[in-house]
C-alpha cells in the first residue's frame, strides 16, 4: 500500500502491520524479533509483540531432552508475566518489557529467576506486584492459552516459536519462523521480509527448511 504527499513529492509505502508471537524464553524468537524490529526501523512494517508458550506447546511430551524440559518448565513464569503486562498495560509496555528481558537473558546470558524478572519490571517502570499477580491470578493461564491458540490456530500445532502474522489487507499471512542466526539488518532485513511475505503468501506453499549450523549469534 502507498501513501501520498511525502514531503519529497513521492509516494512511500504504508507500514504493513505485523504480529510476532514469541515465548520470552526462546532465543530463536528473540533473533526473529530483532530482524523484524530492524525492518520496522526502516519503515517497512508496524510491529506488535504477542505471546505464545513453549510450555503449552510441549505439555505431555516425553520425547524431549533434559535441557529442553528444564527450559520449557522455567518458561511458564516469563510467559505468564508477559500476559499480565499485556492485559493490564497493553502491547506497547509488553514490548518494552520483552526487549529488556531479551537483552538480559539472550544477549546478556543472564539466567531467568524471580529476582531478574523483578529487575526487568523496575527497568521498564512496571509495578513489581505484577509478579505475584501473574502467579496467583487464575485468569492469566486462560489468557495465555487463548493467546497461544491464536498463534497456532493459524499455522497448526506442528510448529515452534515464533509465529508471525503479516496483515495484508483483509487476509493474514501466517507462518512459523523464519529461524535466523544472526538476525539480518538493514537492506538485507527488508529483502528477507519481502521474500518471506511473498513465499508464505503463495497458495499451497507449506514448508522450506534446512539444518541449523553454528552457535547462536546475538550481537
Secondary structure as UniProt FT lines:
FT   STRAND          2..3
FT   TURN            7..8
FT   STRAND          12..13
FT   STRAND          16..22
FT   TURN            24..25
FT   HELIX           27..41
FT   TURN            42..43
FT   STRAND          45..51
FT   HELIX           54..57
FT   TURN            58..60
FT   HELIX           66..89
FT   HELIX           91..102
FT   HELIX           103..107
FT   HELIX           114..123
FT   TURN            124..125
FT   HELIX           129..136
FT   HELIX           138..153
FT   TURN            154..155
FT   STRAND          163..168
FT   TURN            169..170
FT   STRAND          171..176
FT   HELIX           186..200
FT   TURN            203..204
//
